Amino acid sequence: MQRLKDTFSIMLSDKKVINLDIPDDYVFMDEELIDILKARVSDYLDV
C-alpha cells in the first residue's frame, strides 16, 4: 500500500483503495486466479 501511495499519491488522493488480499503466486491468466478475482471484485463492482 505504501508503494502505491509513494508512486501515485496525487491520483489516489480522493480514491478508495481496496486490498483484495490475493497472494502474488499466480502466473498470467491462471484460471484459479481469475476465479478468485471474480469472486473478490464482485463485492465492490456491479458486474
C-alpha positions in Angstrom: 0.0 0.0 0.0 2.8 2.4 0.8 4.4 1.9 -2.6 1.1 2.8 -4.2 0.9 6.0 -2.1 4.5 6.8 -2.9 4.1 6.3 -6.6 0.5 7.5 -7.2 -0.3 9.8 -4.3 -1.8 12.6 -6.4 -4.0 10.2 -8.4 -5.1 8.3 -5.3 -5.8 11.3 -3.1 -9.6 11.2 -3.5 -9.9 7.5 -4.3 -10.7 4.4 -2.2 -8.1 1.6 -2.5 -9.3 -1.9 -1.7 -6.9 -4.7 -0.9 -8.2 -8.0 -2.3 -5.6 -9.9 -0.2 -4.6 -12.2 -3.0 -1.0 -13.5 -2.9 1.3 -12.9 -5.9 1.8 -16.6 -6.5 -0.1 -17.0 -9.8 1.0 -16.9 -13.5 -0.6 -14.7 -16.1 -4.2 -15.7 -16.8 -4.2 -18.6 -14.3 -7.7 -19.9 -14.1 -7.7 -20.2 -10.3 -6.6 -16.5 -10.1 -9.4 -15.4 -12.5 -11.9 -17.2 -10.3 -10.6 -15.6 -7.2 -10.6 -12.2 -8.8 -14.2 -12.5 -10.0 -15.3 -13.6 -6.5 -13.5 -10.8 -4.6 -14.1 -8.0 -7.1 -17.9 -8.7 -7.4 -18.4 -7.4 -3.8 -17.2 -3.9 -5.0 -18.4 -3.7 -8.6 -21.7 -4.0 -10.3 -20.9 -6.7 -12.8 
